[in-house]
Amino acid sequence: MNQTNQLSTKVKIVLLFFAFLASLIIIVAALICYNIYQEQKELNELQLRVEEYVTSKYKEAKIEEMSTETSLKGEQLAYIVFEDEPNSTYIYGEGTSGIMQLGPNPPEGEKENYKYLEN
């Protein structure tokens, strides 16, 4: 009888340990999913702000392709290809003063080839 009680106590401890471990895994997975969701939400908001910035600054511009991503440094960047410049990708980010163009950075002699280049 004493051995049965002792065995059930050990079983209870093992079950509690696995329940705790499962709870911990669920919490970590939920935090990871939440962080992914938040990052995607921020990227979508950046895309809307950059699109609004570009279309208000360049009324005649038509965006062919636009994407956003987080760089290895943690910066959130938007990449735009305009219909009339399909071989050039413009890079935008958000700073303390708002949306700003970060690229491309062509050599001095080639700057006139870029229609939407900001100084």
Secondary structure as UniProt FT lines:
FT   HELIX           2..57
FT   TURN            59..60
FT   STRAND          63..70
FT   TURN            72..73
FT   STRAND          76..82
FT   TURN            83..84
FT   STRAND          85..95
FT   TURN            96..97
FT   STRAND          98..103
FT   HELIX           108..113
FT   TURN            115..116
//
